[in-house]
Amino acid sequence: MENLFYDRKMTRIFDLKGSMRNRYAQATGDSGEVLLDENMVEFIYESPLFVREHAKKLLRASLWNDTLFLSKQNVMDYSLMIGIDENKKELVVGIIGKPTCMEFLWGLANK
C-alpha cells in the first residue's frame, strides 16, 4: 500500500473485498485509517463519486486484466484499494494482495 499512495495525501482510504459481511470499520478520523466496504457505500451515498466515461472504461479494463492475472496465478485473497484525495479531486485505485500459504502450496503441487 505504501507504493500505491506514495507521495500523495489521501483523505480517505478504503480496502474493498466485494462483501458487506463484517466489512465495516468504526471511523476514528485518524490520518491514514483504512475503512472497509460498508464504509465506502456509506461515503458514496453522502458524497457520490463522479468519474468521466473514458476514465471509467480504463479503470474497468485495468481491473479486468488485473483480476484475470491474479486468477490465473490462483491468488484468491486480494483487495481493491481506493484512495480519495478530496483536495485534488483525485481517485487512486489499485489491487493489492499476497498469496496465502494454501495458494502457494497449491501452485507448487500443480506445476
Secondary structure, DSSP 4 states (H G I P E B T S, - for coil): -TTTTTT---SEEEEE-S--TT--------TT-EE-HHHHHHHHHHS-----HHHHHHHHHHHHHHHHHHHHTT---EEEEEEEETTTTEEEEEEEE---HHHHHHHHHT-
